[in-house]
Amino acid sequence: AWLEPFDRKQDLTGAGLFWSAPNDGGLRDEYGTELFYRVGLTPGIELSGSIQLVFDPAVAPDRDVEAIFGGRIRFYY
């Protein structure tokens, strides 16, 4: 994770990698990465967006890459 990217005090960005080996021997291992960015809109509201790229998805053997987009809004006090 990278705190305060671009000198924005309330923001956060990050990346991660993963590997998964399903218990079902008929499914292939999958690998992937996730990138996200969180924007601090106010001192009590944050908005995040992310993208995951899954390579060799276990449940979709006919595809080599699958993209998953996500969003979240967080309210706290």
N, CA, C, O and CB atoms as a CASP TS submission, in Angstrom:
PFRMAT TS
TARGET T0000
AUTHOR 0000-0000-0000
METHOD Language model
MODEL 1
PARENT N/A
ATOM      1  N   ALA     1       0.843  -1.184   0.000  1.00  0.00           N
ATOM      2  CA  ALA     1       0.000   0.000   0.000  1.00  0.00           C
ATOM      3  C   ALA     1       0.881   1.237   0.000  1.00  0.00           C
ATOM      4  O   ALA     1       2.010   1.213   0.491  1.00  0.00           O
ATOM      5  CB  ALA     1      -0.955   0.003   1.216  1.00  0.00           C
ATOM      6  N   TRP     2       0.356   2.307  -0.551  1.00  0.00           N
ATOM      7  CA  TRP     2       1.055   3.590  -0.622  1.00  0.00           C
ATOM      8  C   TRP     2       0.143   4.622   0.022  1.00  0.00           C
ATOM      9  O   TRP     2      -0.912   4.955  -0.517  1.00  0.00           O
ATOM     10  CB  TRP     2       1.421   3.985  -2.112  1.00  0.00           C
ATOM     11  N   LEU     3       0.557   5.127   1.180  1.00  0.00           N
ATOM     12  CA  LEU     3      -0.207   6.143   1.892  1.00  0.00           C
ATOM     13  C   LEU     3       0.036   7.513   1.277  1.00  0.00           C
ATOM     14  O   LEU     3       1.152   7.824   0.860  1.00  0.00           O
ATOM     15  CB  LEU     3       0.160   6.154   3.383  1.00  0.00           C
ATOM     16  N   GLU     4      -0.998   8.317   1.222  1.00  0.00           N
ATOM     17  CA  GLU     4      -0.936   9.697   0.742  1.00  0.00           C
ATOM     18  C   GLU     4      -0.313   9.824  -0.652  1.00  0.00           C
ATOM     19  O   GLU     4       0.607  10.620  -0.841  1.00  0.00           O
ATOM     20  CB  GLU     4      -0.151  10.536   1.718  1.00  0.00           C
ATOM     21  N   PRO     5      -0.802   9.050  -1.632  1.00  0.00           N
ATOM     22  CA  PRO     5      -0.251   9.187  -2.983  1.00  0.00           C
ATOM     23  C   PRO     5      -0.551  10.574  -3.553  1.00  0.00           C
ATOM     24  O   PRO     5      -1.590  11.166  -3.261  1.00  0.00           O
ATOM     25  CB  PRO     5      -0.821   8.095  -3.911  1.00  0.00           C
ATOM     26  N   PHE     6       0.350  11.067  -4.350  1.00  0.00           N
ATOM     27  CA  PHE     6       0.182  12.372  -5.010  1.00  0.00           C
ATOM     28  C   PHE     6      -0.069  13.492  -4.004  1.00  0.00           C
ATOM     29  O   PHE     6      -0.740  14.475  -4.316  1.00  0.00           O
ATOM     30  CB  PHE     6      -0.975  12.313  -6.010  1.00  0.00           C
ATOM     31  N   ASP     7       0.475  13.338  -2.791  1.00  0.00           N
ATOM     32  CA  ASP     7       0.330  14.318  -1.701  1.00  0.00           C
ATOM     33  C   ASP     7      -1.117  14.552  -1.283  1.00  0.00           C
ATOM     34  O   ASP     7      -1.454  15.612  -0.756  1.00  0.00           O
ATOM     35  CB  ASP     7       0.940  15.632  -2.113  1.00  0.00           C
ATOM     36  N   ARG     8      -1.963  13.564  -1.520  1.00  0.00           N
ATOM     37  CA  ARG     8      -3.362  13.641  -1.072  1.00  0.00           C
ATOM     38  C   ARG     8      -3.444  12.957   0.286  1.00  0.00           C
ATOM     39  O   ARG     8      -3.329  11.734   0.366  1.00  0.00           O
ATOM     40  CB  ARG     8      -4.353  12.968  -2.113  1.00  0.00           C
ATOM     41  N   LYS     9      -3.636  13.712   1.336  1.00  0.00           N
ATOM     42  CA  LYS     9      -3.502  13.249   2.724  1.00  0.00           C
ATOM     43  C   LYS     9      -4.473  12.142   3.119  1.00  0.00           C
ATOM     44  O   LYS     9      -4.140  11.324   3.976  1.00  0.00           O
ATOM     45  CB  LYS     9      -3.690  14.400   3.648  1.00  0.00           C
ATOM     46  N   GLN    10      -5.653  12.090   2.526  1.00  0.00           N
ATOM     47  CA  GLN    10      -6.644  11.095   2.932  1.00  0.00           C
ATOM     48  C   GLN    10      -6.729   9.908   1.973  1.00  0.00           C
ATOM     49  O   GLN    10      -7.575   9.032   2.159  1.00  0.00           O
ATOM     50  CB  GLN    10      -7.998  11.746   3.044  1.00  0.00           C
ATOM     51  N   ASP    11      -5.876   9.861   0.959  1.00  0.00           N
ATOM     52  CA  ASP    11      -5.971   8.800  -0.050  1.00  0.00           C
ATOM     53  C   ASP    11      -5.012   7.645   0.246  1.00  0.00           C
ATOM     54  O   ASP    11      -4.065   7.781   1.020  1.00  0.00           O
ATOM     55  CB  ASP    11      -5.681   9.368  -1.440  1.00  0.00           C
ATOM     56  N   LEU    12      -5.287   6.509  -0.392  1.00  0.00           N
ATOM     57  CA  LEU    12      -4.476   5.300  -0.257  1.00  0.00           C
ATOM     58  C   LEU    12      -4.579   4.527  -1.563  1.00  0.00           C
ATOM     59  O   LEU    12      -5.657   4.452  -2.152  1.00  0.00           O
ATOM     60  CB  LEU    12      -4.940   4.421   0.965  1.00  0.00           C
ATOM     61  N   THR    13      -3.487   3.961  -2.016  1.00  0.00           N
ATOM     62  CA  THR    13      -3.523   3.088  -3.181  1.00  0.00           C
ATOM     63  C   THR    13      -2.701   1.845  -2.866  1.00  0.00           C
ATOM     64  O   THR    13      -1.845   1.866  -1.982  1.00  0.00           O
ATOM     65  CB  THR    13      -2.984   3.815  -4.457  1.00  0.00           C
ATOM     66  N   GLY    14      -2.962   0.777  -3.585  1.00  0.00           N
ATOM     67  CA  GLY    14      -2.219  -0.448  -3.306  1.00  0.00           C
ATOM     68  C   GLY    14      -2.390  -1.483  -4.391  1.00  0.00           C
ATOM     69  O   GLY    14      -3.189  -1.330  -5.315  1.00  0.00           O
ATOM     70  N   ALA    15      -1.613  -2.543  -4.248  1.00  0.00           N
ATOM     71  CA  ALA    15      -1.639  -3.651  -5.201  1.00  0.00           C
ATOM     72  C   ALA    15      -1.369  -4.937  -4.436  1.00  0.00           C
ATOM     73  O   ALA    15      -0.760  -4.927  -3.367  1.00  0.00           O
ATOM     74  CB  ALA    15      -0.591  -3.447  -6.348  1.00  0.00           C
ATOM     75  N   GLY    16      -1.826  -6.025  -4.992  1.00  0.00           N
ATOM     76  CA  GLY    16      -1.587  -7.327  -4.384  1.00  0.00           C
ATOM     77  C   GLY    16      -1.546  -8.415  -5.443  1.00  0.00           C
ATOM     78  O   GLY    16      -2.013  -8.234  -6.567  1.00  0.00           O
ATOM     79  N   LEU    17      -0.983  -9.535  -5.064  1.00  0.00           N
ATOM     80  CA  LEU    17      -0.909 -10.713  -5.926  1.00  0.00           C
ATOM     81  C   LEU    17      -1.533 -11.886  -5.189  1.00  0.00           C
ATOM     82  O   LEU    17      -1.512 -11.929  -3.959  1.00  0.00           O
ATOM     83  CB  LEU    17       0.566 -11.029  -6.337  1.00  0.00           C
ATOM     84  N   PHE    18      -2.085 -12.835  -5.928  1.00  0.00           N
ATOM     85  CA  PHE    18      -2.615 -14.028  -5.272  1.00  0.00           C
ATOM     86  C   PHE    18      -2.450 -15.259  -6.156  1.00  0.00           C
ATOM     87  O   PHE    18      -2.262 -15.174  -7.369  1.00  0.00           O
ATOM     88  CB  PHE    18      -4.091 -13.831  -4.916  1.00  0.00           C
ATOM     89  N   TRP    19      -2.530 -16.395  -5.491  1.00  0.00           N
ATOM     90  CA  TRP    19      -2.491 -17.709  -6.140  1.00  0.00           C
ATOM     91  C   TRP    19      -3.470 -18.589  -5.390  1.00  0.00           C
ATOM     92  O   TRP    19      -3.525 -18.547  -4.161  1.00  0.00           O
ATOM     93  CB  TRP    19      -1.033 -18.333  -6.145  1.00  0.00           C
ATOM     94  N   SER    20      -4.230 -19.371  -6.099  1.00  0.00           N
ATOM     95  CA  SER    20      -5.224 -20.240  -5.488  1.00  0.00           C
ATOM     96  C   SER    20      -5.145 -21.622  -6.113  1.00  0.00           C
ATOM     97  O   SER    20      -5.092 -21.764  -7.334  1.00  0.00           O
ATOM     98  CB  SER    20      -6.639 -19.653  -5.643  1.00  0.00           C
ATOM     99  N   ALA    21      -5.138 -22.636  -5.259  1.00  0.00           N
ATOM    100  CA  ALA    21      -5.133 -24.032  -5.710  1.00  0.00           C
ATOM    101  C   ALA    21      -6.417 -24.678  -5.196  1.00  0.00           C
ATOM    102  O   ALA    21      -6.481 -25.046  -4.022  1.00  0.00           O
ATOM    103  CB  ALA    21      -3.848 -24.811  -5.197  1.00  0.00           C
ATOM    104  N   PRO    22      -7.444 -24.829  -6.039  1.00  0.00           N
ATOM    105  CA  PRO    22      -8.715 -25.407  -5.601  1.00  0.00           C
ATOM    106  C   PRO    22      -8.554 -26.840  -5.089  1.00  0.00           C
ATOM    107  O   PRO    22      -7.688 -27.583  -5.550  1.00  0.00           O
ATOM    108  CB  PRO    22      -9.716 -25.380  -6.745  1.00  0.00           C
ATOM    109  N   ASN    23      -9.400 -27.213  -4.133  1.00  0.00           N
ATOM    110  CA  ASN    23      -9.394 -28.586  -3.599  1.00  0.00           C
ATOM    111  C   ASN    23      -9.836 -29.604  -4.644  1.00  0.00           C
ATOM    112  O   ASN    23      -9.408 -30.758  -4.615  1.00  0.00           O
ATOM    113  CB  ASN    23     -10.305 -28.682  -2.374  1.00  0.00           C
ATOM    114  N   ASP    24     -10.687 -29.177  -5.558  1.00  0.00           N
ATOM    115  CA  ASP    24     -11.170 -30.059  -6.619  1.00  0.00           C
ATOM    116  C   ASP    24     -10.044 -30.260  -7.636  1.00  0.00           C
ATOM    117  O   ASP    24      -9.641 -29.319  -8.319  1.00  0.00           O
ATOM    118  CB  ASP    24     -12.452 -29.468  -7.307  1.00  0.00           C
ATOM    119  N   GLY    25      -9.547 -31.477  -7.728  1.00  0.00           N
ATOM    120  CA  GLY    25      -8.441 -31.783  -8.631  1.00  0.00           C
ATOM    121  C   GLY    25      -8.755 -31.544 -10.095  1.00  0.00           C
ATOM    122  O   GLY    25      -7.840 -31.473 -10.915  1.00  0.00           O
ATOM    123  N   GLY    26     -10.023 -31.420 -10.439  1.00  0.00           N
ATOM    124  CA  GLY    26     -10.408 -31.169 -11.822  1.00  0.00           C
ATOM    125  C   GLY    26     -10.302 -29.707 -12.231  1.00  0.00           C
ATOM    126  O   GLY    26     -10.440 -29.375 -13.408  1.00  0.00           O
ATOM    127  N   LEU    27     -10.057 -28.834 -11.259  1.00  0.00           N
ATOM    128  CA  LEU    27      -9.934 -27.403 -11.542  1.00  0.00           C
ATOM    129  C   LEU    27      -8.467 -26.993 -11.551  1.00  0.00           C
ATOM    130  O   LEU    27      -7.653 -27.552 -10.815  1.00  0.00           O
ATOM    131  CB  LEU    27     -10.719 -26.569 -10.504  1.00  0.00           C
ATOM    132  N   ARG    28      -8.142 -26.031 -12.372  1.00  0.00           N
ATOM    133  CA  ARG    28      -6.752 -25.584 -12.470  1.00  0.00           C
ATOM    134  C   ARG    28      -6.442 -24.501 -11.435  1.00  0.00           C
ATOM    135  O   ARG    28      -7.346 -23.836 -10.928  1.00  0.00           O
ATOM    136  CB  ARG    28      -6.461 -25.061 -13.883  1.00  0.00           C
ATOM    137  N   ASP    29      -5.159 -24.335 -11.132  1.00  0.00           N
ATOM    138  CA  ASP    29      -4.721 -23.245 -10.266  1.00  0.00           C
ATOM    139  C   ASP    29      -4.996 -21.922 -10.970  1.00  0.00           C
ATOM    140  O   ASP    29      -4.953 -21.835 -12.197  1.00  0.00           O
ATOM    141  CB  ASP    29      -3.209 -23.382  -9.904  1.00  0.00           C
ATOM    142  N   GLU    30      -5.277 -20.899 -10.179  1.00  0.00           N
ATOM    143  CA  GLU    30      -5.470 -19.579 -10.754  1.00  0.00           C
ATOM    144  C   GLU    30      -4.548 -18.583 -10.055  1.00  0.00           C
ATOM    145  O   GLU    30      -4.160 -18.766  -8.901  1.00  0.00           O
ATOM    146  CB  GLU    30      -6.950 -19.138 -10.639  1.00  0.00           C
ATOM    147  N   TYR    31      -4.216 -17.539 -10.779  1.00  0.00           N
ATOM    148  CA  TYR    31      -3.305 -16.512 -10.300  1.00  0.00           C
ATOM    149  C   TYR    31      -3.931 -15.167 -10.598  1.00  0.00           C
ATOM    150  O   TYR    31      -4.803 -15.062 -11.461  1.00  0.00           O
ATOM    151  CB  TYR    31      -1.895 -16.638 -10.954  1.00  0.00           C
ATOM    152  N   GLY    32      -3.496 -14.145  -9.897  1.00  0.00           N
ATOM    153  CA  GLY    32      -4.050 -12.847 -10.230  1.00  0.00           C
ATOM    154  C   GLY    32      -3.418 -11.702  -9.483  1.00  0.00           C
ATOM    155  O   GLY    32      -2.505 -11.874  -8.676  1.00  0.00           O
ATOM    156  N   THR    33      -3.932 -10.535  -9.779  1.00  0.00           N
ATOM    157  CA  THR    33      -3.476  -9.310  -9.157  1.00  0.00           C
ATOM    158  C   THR    33      -4.677  -8.393  -8.919  1.00  0.00           C
ATOM    159  O   THR    33      -5.692  -8.484  -9.608  1.00  0.00           O
ATOM    160  CB  THR    33      -2.406  -8.611 -10.034  1.00  0.00           C
ATOM    161  N   GLU    34      -4.539  -7.522  -7.941  1.00  0.00           N
ATOM    162  CA  GLU    34      -5.581  -6.528  -7.673  1.00  0.00           C
ATOM    163  C   GLU    34      -4.921  -5.175  -7.477  1.00  0.00           C
ATOM    164  O   GLU    34      -3.883  -5.069  -6.824  1.00  0.00           O
ATOM    165  CB  GLU    34      -6.432  -6.916  -6.423  1.00  0.00           C
ATOM    166  N   LEU    35      -5.521  -4.154  -8.040  1.00  0.00           N
ATOM    167  CA  LEU    35      -5.097  -2.770  -7.866  1.00  0.00           C
ATOM    168  C   LEU    35      -6.287  -1.993  -7.312  1.00  0.00           C
ATOM    169  O   LEU    35      -7.422  -2.201  -7.742  1.00  0.00           O
ATOM    170  CB  LEU    35      -4.580  -2.147  -9.218  1.00  0.00           C
ATOM    171  N   PHE    36      -6.027  -1.090  -6.350  1.00  0.00           N
ATOM    172  CA  PHE    36      -7.135  -0.295  -5.824  1.00  0.00           C
ATOM    173  C   PHE    36      -6.671   1.126  -5.533  1.00  0.00           C
ATOM    174  O   PHE    36      -5.479   1.398  -5.390  1.00  0.00           O
ATOM    175  CB  PHE    36      -7.715  -0.942  -4.549  1.00  0.00           C
ATOM    176  N   TYR    37      -7.645   2.020  -5.450  1.00  0.00           N
ATOM    177  CA  TYR    37      -7.405   3.400  -5.057  1.00  0.00           C
ATOM    178  C   TYR    37      -8.560   3.831  -4.167  1.00  0.00           C
ATOM    179  O   TYR    37      -9.728   3.649  -4.513  1.00  0.00           O
ATOM    180  CB  TYR    37      -7.259   4.340  -6.303  1.00  0.00           C
ATOM    181  N   ARG    38      -8.220   4.410  -3.010  1.00  0.00           N
ATOM    182  CA  ARG    38      -9.233   4.905  -2.080  1.00  0.00           C
ATOM    183  C   ARG    38      -9.096   6.414  -1.957  1.00  0.00           C
ATOM    184  O   ARG    38      -8.012   6.924  -1.673  1.00  0.00           O
ATOM    185  CB  ARG    38      -9.100   4.223  -0.688  1.00  0.00           C
ATOM    186  N   VAL    39     -10.190   7.124  -2.171  1.00  0.00           N
ATOM    187  CA  VAL    39     -10.230   8.580  -2.102  1.00  0.00           C
ATOM    188  C   VAL    39     -10.947   8.993  -0.828  1.00  0.00           C
ATOM    189  O   VAL    39     -12.060   8.538  -0.562  1.00  0.00           O
ATOM    190  CB  VAL    39     -10.929   9.183  -3.351  1.00  0.00           C
ATOM    191  N   GLY    40     -10.319   9.849  -0.044  1.00  0.00           N
ATOM    192  CA  GLY    40     -10.978  10.409   1.130  1.00  0.00           C
ATOM    193  C   GLY    40     -11.786  11.622   0.704  1.00  0.00           C
ATOM    194  O   GLY    40     -11.231  12.693   0.459  1.00  0.00           O
ATOM    195  N   LEU    41     -13.095  11.450   0.616  1.00  0.00           N
ATOM    196  CA  LEU    41     -13.957  12.554   0.170  1.00  0.00           C
ATOM    197  C   LEU    41     -14.118  13.602   1.257  1.00  0.00           C
ATOM    198  O   LEU    41     -14.031  14.800   0.988  1.00  0.00           O
ATOM    199  CB  LEU    41     -15.331  12.027  -0.250  1.00  0.00           C
ATOM    200  N   THR    42     -14.354  13.154   2.490  1.00  0.00           N
ATOM    201  CA  THR    42     -14.455  14.019   3.661  1.00  0.00           C
ATOM    202  C   THR    42     -13.772  13.261   4.801  1.00  0.00           C
ATOM    203  O   THR    42     -13.368  12.114   4.609  1.00  0.00           O
ATOM    204  CB  THR    42     -15.974  14.386   4.010  1.00  0.00           C
ATOM    205  N   PRO    43     -13.631  13.871   5.982  1.00  0.00           N
ATOM    206  CA  PRO    43     -13.026  13.131   7.091  1.00  0.00           C
ATOM    207  C   PRO    43     -13.810  11.870   7.505  1.00  0.00           C
ATOM    208  O   PRO    43     -13.265  11.032   8.223  1.00  0.00           O
ATOM    209  CB  PRO    43     -12.895  14.045   8.280  1.00  0.00           C
ATOM    210  N   GLY    44     -15.060  11.715   7.075  1.00  0.00           N
ATOM    211  CA  GLY    44     -15.832  10.534   7.445  1.00  0.00           C
ATOM    212  C   GLY    44     -16.366   9.712   6.284  1.00  0.00           C
ATOM    213  O   GLY    44     -17.148   8.787   6.500  1.00  0.00           O
ATOM    214  N   ILE    45     -15.963  10.028   5.055  1.00  0.00           N
ATOM    215  CA  ILE    45     -16.465   9.297   3.883  1.00  0.00           C
ATOM    216  C   ILE    45     -15.299   8.969   2.951  1.00  0.00           C
ATOM    217  O   ILE    45     -14.520   9.847   2.579  1.00  0.00           O
ATOM    218  CB  ILE    45     -17.553  10.127   3.128  1.00  0.00           C
ATOM    219  N   GLU    46     -15.192   7.677   2.576  1.00  0.00           N
ATOM    220  CA  GLU    46     -14.165   7.216   1.647  1.00  0.00           C
ATOM    221  C   GLU    46     -14.812   6.457   0.496  1.00  0.00           C
ATOM    222  O   GLU    46     -15.788   5.733   0.689  1.00  0.00           O
ATOM    223  CB  GLU    46     -13.130   6.327   2.369  1.00  0.00           C
ATOM    224  N   LEU    47     -14.263   6.628  -0.696  1.00  0.00           N
ATOM    225  CA  LEU    47     -14.750   5.954  -1.892  1.00  0.00           C
ATOM    226  C   LEU    47     -13.585   5.167  -2.489  1.00  0.00           C
ATOM    227  O   LEU    47     -12.511   5.723  -2.719  1.00  0.00           O
ATOM    228  CB  LEU    47     -15.341   6.978  -2.929  1.00  0.00           C
ATOM    229  N   SER    48     -13.797   3.872  -2.739  1.00  0.00           N
ATOM    230  CA  SER    48     -12.734   3.014  -3.280  1.00  0.00           C
ATOM    231  C   SER    48     -13.181   2.373  -4.584  1.00  0.00           C
ATOM    232  O   SER    48     -14.356   2.060  -4.776  1.00  0.00           O
ATOM    233  CB  SER    48     -12.340   1.924  -2.262  1.00  0.00           C
ATOM    234  N   GLY    49     -12.212   2.186  -5.476  1.00  0.00           N
ATOM    235  CA  GLY    49     -12.436   1.453  -6.708  1.00  0.00           C
ATOM    236  C   GLY    49     -11.301   0.452  -6.881  1.00  0.00           C
ATOM    237  O   GLY    49     -10.165   0.719  -6.490  1.00  0.00           O
ATOM    238  N   SER    50     -11.614  -0.708  -7.473  1.00  0.00           N
ATOM    239  CA  SER    50     -10.575  -1.721  -7.656  1.00  0.00           C
ATOM    240  C   SER    50     -10.807  -2.504  -8.938  1.00  0.00           C
ATOM    241  O   SER    50     -11.905  -2.529  -9.494  1.00  0.00           O
ATOM    242  CB  SER    50     -10.533  -2.674  -6.457  1.00  0.00           C
ATOM    243  N   ILE    51      -9.742  -3.138  -9.381  1.00  0.00           N
ATOM    244  CA  ILE    51      -9.819  -4.082 -10.493  1.00  0.00           C
ATOM    245  C   ILE    51      -8.962  -5.288 -10.131  1.00  0.00           C
ATOM    246  O   ILE    51      -7.828  -5.152  -9.671  1.00  0.00           O
ATOM    247  CB  ILE    51      -9.345  -3.428 -11.846  1.00  0.00           C
ATOM    248  N   GLN    52      -9.529  -6.465 -10.350  1.00  0.00           N
ATOM    249  CA  GLN    52      -8.800  -7.720 -10.192  1.00  0.00           C
ATOM    250  C   GLN    52      -8.670  -8.355 -11.566  1.00  0.00           C
ATOM    251  O   GLN    52      -9.630  -8.394 -12.334  1.00  0.00           O
ATOM    252  CB  GLN    52      -9.520  -8.686  -9.184  1.00  0.00           C
ATOM    253  N   LEU    53      -7.497  -8.844 -11.866  1.00  0.00           N
ATOM    254  CA  LEU    53      -7.278  -9.632 -13.068  1.00  0.00           C
ATOM    255  C   LEU    53      -6.948 -11.045 -12.622  1.00  0.00           C
ATOM    256  O   LEU    53      -5.964 -11.265 -11.917  1.00  0.00           O
ATOM    257  CB  LEU    53      -6.138  -9.028 -13.962  1.00  0.00           C
ATOM    258  N   VAL    54      -7.776 -12.008 -13.035  1.00  0.00           N
ATOM    259  CA  VAL    54      -7.590 -13.411 -12.673  1.00  0.00           C
ATOM    260  C   VAL    54      -7.106 -14.146 -13.913  1.00  0.00           C
ATOM    261  O   VAL    54      -7.787 -14.161 -14.938  1.00  0.00           O
ATOM    262  CB  VAL    54      -8.915 -14.048 -12.112  1.00  0.00           C
ATOM    263  N   PHE    55      -5.931 -14.753 -13.819  1.00  0.00           N
ATOM    264  CA  PHE    55      -5.355 -15.501 -14.934  1.00  0.00           C
ATOM    265  C   PHE    55      -5.632 -16.982 -14.738  1.00  0.00           C
ATOM    266  O   PHE    55      -5.471 -17.497 -13.632  1.00  0.00           O
ATOM    267  CB  PHE    55      -3.829 -15.239 -15.055  1.00  0.00           C
ATOM    268  N   ASP    56      -6.042 -17.668 -15.780  1.00  0.00           N
ATOM    269  CA  ASP    56      -6.437 -19.082 -15.730  1.00  0.00           C
ATOM    270  C   ASP    56      -7.515 -19.319 -14.674  1.00  0.00           C
ATOM    271  O   ASP    56      -7.324 -20.154 -13.790  1.00  0.00           O
ATOM    272  CB  ASP    56      -5.214 -19.968 -15.439  1.00  0.00           C
ATOM    273  N   PRO    57      -8.662 -18.594 -14.742  1.00  0.00           N
ATOM    274  CA  PRO    57      -9.691 -18.749 -13.718  1.00  0.00           C
ATOM    275  C   PRO    57     -10.178 -20.197 -13.618  1.00  0.00           C
ATOM    276  O   PRO    57     -10.510 -20.824 -14.624  1.00  0.00           O
ATOM    277  CB  PRO    57     -10.867 -17.825 -14.015  1.00  0.00           C
ATOM    278  N   ALA    58     -10.214 -20.710 -12.396  1.00  0.00           N
ATOM    279  CA  ALA    58     -10.550 -22.113 -12.148  1.00  0.00           C
ATOM    280  C   ALA    58     -11.957 -22.464 -12.616  1.00  0.00           C
ATOM    281  O   ALA    58     -12.174 -23.547 -13.160  1.00  0.00           O
ATOM    282  CB  ALA    58     -10.413 -22.425 -10.672  1.00  0.00           C
ATOM    283  N   VAL    59     -12.910 -21.568 -12.413  1.00  0.00           N
ATOM    284  CA  VAL    59     -14.297 -21.882 -12.738  1.00  0.00           C
ATOM    285  C   VAL    59     -14.692 -21.485 -14.158  1.00  0.00           C
ATOM    286  O   VAL    59     -15.846 -21.655 -14.552  1.00  0.00           O
ATOM    287  CB  VAL    59     -15.206 -21.202 -11.762  1.00  0.00           C
ATOM    288  N   ALA    60     -13.738 -20.957 -14.929  1.00  0.00           N
ATOM    289  CA  ALA    60     -14.010 -20.586 -16.324  1.00  0.00           C
ATOM    290  C   ALA    60     -12.865 -21.107 -17.193  1.00  0.00           C
ATOM    291  O   ALA    60     -12.050 -20.323 -17.679  1.00  0.00           O
ATOM    292  CB  ALA    60     -14.172 -19.024 -16.482  1.00  0.00           C
ATOM    293  N   PRO    61     -12.799 -22.423 -17.392  1.00  0.00           N
ATOM    294  CA  PRO    61     -11.663 -23.008 -18.113  1.00  0.00           C
ATOM    295  C   PRO    61     -11.561 -22.573 -19.574  1.00  0.00           C
ATOM    296  O   PRO    61     -10.523 -22.768 -20.205  1.00  0.00           O
ATOM    297  CB  PRO    61     -11.753 -24.500 -18.055  1.00  0.00           C
ATOM    298  N   ASP    62     -12.625 -21.989 -20.113  1.00  0.00           N
ATOM    299  CA  ASP    62     -12.588 -21.529 -21.499  1.00  0.00           C
ATOM    300  C   ASP    62     -11.989 -20.125 -21.644  1.00  0.00           C
ATOM    301  O   ASP    62     -11.861 -19.618 -22.759  1.00  0.00           O
ATOM    302  CB  ASP    62     -13.985 -21.546 -22.078  1.00  0.00           C
ATOM    303  N   ARG    63     -11.622 -19.495 -20.519  1.00  0.00           N
ATOM    304  CA  ARG    63     -11.060 -18.145 -20.550  1.00  0.00           C
ATOM    305  C   ARG    63      -9.656 -18.136 -19.954  1.00  0.00           C
ATOM    306  O   ARG    63      -9.356 -18.882 -19.021  1.00  0.00           O
ATOM    307  CB  ARG    63     -11.968 -17.162 -19.789  1.00  0.00           C
ATOM    308  N   ASP    64      -8.811 -17.288 -20.503  1.00  0.00           N
ATOM    309  CA  ASP    64      -7.453 -17.157 -19.983  1.00  0.00           C
ATOM    310  C   ASP    64      -7.332 -16.056 -18.938  1.00  0.00           C
ATOM    311  O   ASP    64      -6.519 -16.151 -18.019  1.00  0.00           O
ATOM    312  CB  ASP    64      -6.493 -16.888 -21.115  1.00  0.00           C
ATOM    313  N   VAL    65      -8.148 -15.004 -19.081  1.00  0.00           N
ATOM    314  CA  VAL    65      -8.117 -13.863 -18.156  1.00  0.00           C
ATOM    315  C   VAL    65      -9.540 -13.406 -17.897  1.00  0.00           C
ATOM    316  O   VAL    65     -10.367 -13.362 -18.808  1.00  0.00           O
ATOM    317  CB  VAL    65      -7.257 -12.690 -18.726  1.00  0.00           C
ATOM    318  N   GLU    66      -9.816 -13.070 -16.658  1.00  0.00           N
ATOM    319  CA  GLU    66     -11.122 -12.535 -16.265  1.00  0.00           C
ATOM    320  C   GLU    66     -10.877 -11.263 -15.470  1.00  0.00           C
ATOM    321  O   GLU    66     -10.018 -11.249 -14.588  1.00  0.00           O
ATOM    322  CB  GLU    66     -11.952 -13.580 -15.428  1.00  0.00           C
ATOM    323  N   ALA    67     -11.616 -10.186 -15.760  1.00  0.00           N
ATOM    324  CA  ALA    67     -11.502  -8.924 -15.029  1.00  0.00           C
ATOM    325  C   ALA    67     -12.712  -8.768 -14.109  1.00  0.00           C
ATOM    326  O   ALA    67     -13.848  -9.027 -14.505  1.00  0.00           O
ATOM    327  CB  ALA    67     -11.394  -7.715 -16.012  1.00  0.00           C
ATOM    328  N   ILE    68     -12.448  -8.345 -12.890  1.00  0.00           N
ATOM    329  CA  ILE    68     -13.491  -8.118 -11.898  1.00  0.00           C
ATOM    330  C   ILE    68     -13.331  -6.694 -11.384  1.00  0.00           C
ATOM    331  O   ILE    68     -12.267  -6.329 -10.884  1.00  0.00           O
ATOM    332  CB  ILE    68     -13.415  -9.165 -10.725  1.00  0.00           C
ATOM    333  N   PHE    69     -14.375  -5.893 -11.503  1.00  0.00           N
ATOM    334  CA  PHE    69     -14.344  -4.506 -11.071  1.00  0.00           C
ATOM    335  C   PHE    69     -15.138  -4.382  -9.775  1.00  0.00           C
ATOM    336  O   PHE    69     -16.173  -5.027  -9.607  1.00  0.00           O
ATOM    337  CB  PHE    69     -14.914  -3.561 -12.171  1.00  0.00           C
ATOM    338  N   GLY    70     -14.647  -3.552  -8.864  1.00  0.00           N
ATOM    339  CA  GLY    70     -15.327  -3.379  -7.595  1.00  0.00           C
ATOM    340  C   GLY    70     -15.369  -1.926  -7.165  1.00  0.00           C
ATOM    341  O   GLY    70     -14.550  -1.114  -7.595  1.00  0.00           O
ATOM    342  N   GLY    71     -16.324  -1.612  -6.320  1.00  0.00           N
ATOM    343  CA  GLY    71     -16.448  -0.278  -5.761  1.00  0.00           C
ATOM    344  C   GLY    71     -17.023  -0.360  -4.363  1.00  0.00           C
ATOM    345  O   GLY    71     -17.772  -1.281  -4.037  1.00  0.00           O
ATOM    346  N   ARG    72     -16.665   0.610  -3.542  1.00  0.00           N
ATOM    347  CA  ARG    72     -17.150   0.608  -2.162  1.00  0.00           C
ATOM    348  C   ARG    72     -17.157   2.042  -1.658  1.00  0.00           C
ATOM    349  O   ARG    72     -16.283   2.845  -1.986  1.00  0.00           O
ATOM    350  CB  ARG    72     -16.267  -0.304  -1.246  1.00  0.00           C
ATOM    351  N   ILE    73     -18.161   2.338  -0.858  1.00  0.00           N
ATOM    352  CA  ILE    73     -18.197   3.618  -0.159  1.00  0.00           C
ATOM    353  C   ILE    73     -18.256   3.304   1.334  1.00  0.00           C
ATOM    354  O   ILE    73     -18.995   2.422   1.771  1.00  0.00           O
ATOM    355  CB  ILE    73     -19.428   4.508  -0.619  1.00  0.00           C
ATOM    356  N   ARG    74     -17.471   4.036   2.095  1.00  0.00           N
ATOM    357  CA  ARG    74     -17.358   3.766   3.532  1.00  0.00           C
ATOM    358  C   ARG    74     -17.709   5.042   4.291  1.00  0.00           C
ATOM    359  O   ARG    74     -17.168   6.115   4.023  1.00  0.00           O
ATOM    360  CB  ARG    74     -15.916   3.267   3.910  1.00  0.00           C
ATOM    361  N   PHE    75     -18.634   4.896   5.250  1.00  0.00           N
ATOM    362  CA  PHE    75     -19.002   5.980   6.150  1.00  0.00           C
ATOM    363  C   PHE    75     -18.523   5.609   7.546  1.00  0.00           C
ATOM    364  O   PHE    75     -18.771   4.489   7.992  1.00  0.00           O
ATOM    365  CB  PHE    75     -20.545   6.246   6.130  1.00  0.00           C
ATOM    366  N   TYR    76     -17.861   6.487   8.233  1.00  0.00           N
ATOM    367  CA  TYR    76     -17.440   6.212   9.607  1.00  0.00           C
ATOM    368  C   TYR    76     -17.445   7.505  10.422  1.00  0.00           C
ATOM    369  O   TYR    76     -17.434   8.613   9.886  1.00  0.00           O
ATOM    370  CB  TYR    76     -16.031   5.560   9.629  1.00  0.00           C
ATOM    371  N   TYR    77     -17.462   7.314  11.727  1.00  0.00           N
ATOM    372  CA  TYR    77     -17.511   8.467  12.602  1.00  0.00           C
ATOM    373  C   TYR    77     -16.601   8.260  13.789  1.00  0.00           C
ATOM    374  O   TYR    77     -16.503   9.132  14.652  1.00  0.00           O
ATOM    375  CB  TYR    77     -18.935   8.737  13.062  1.00  0.00           C
TER
END
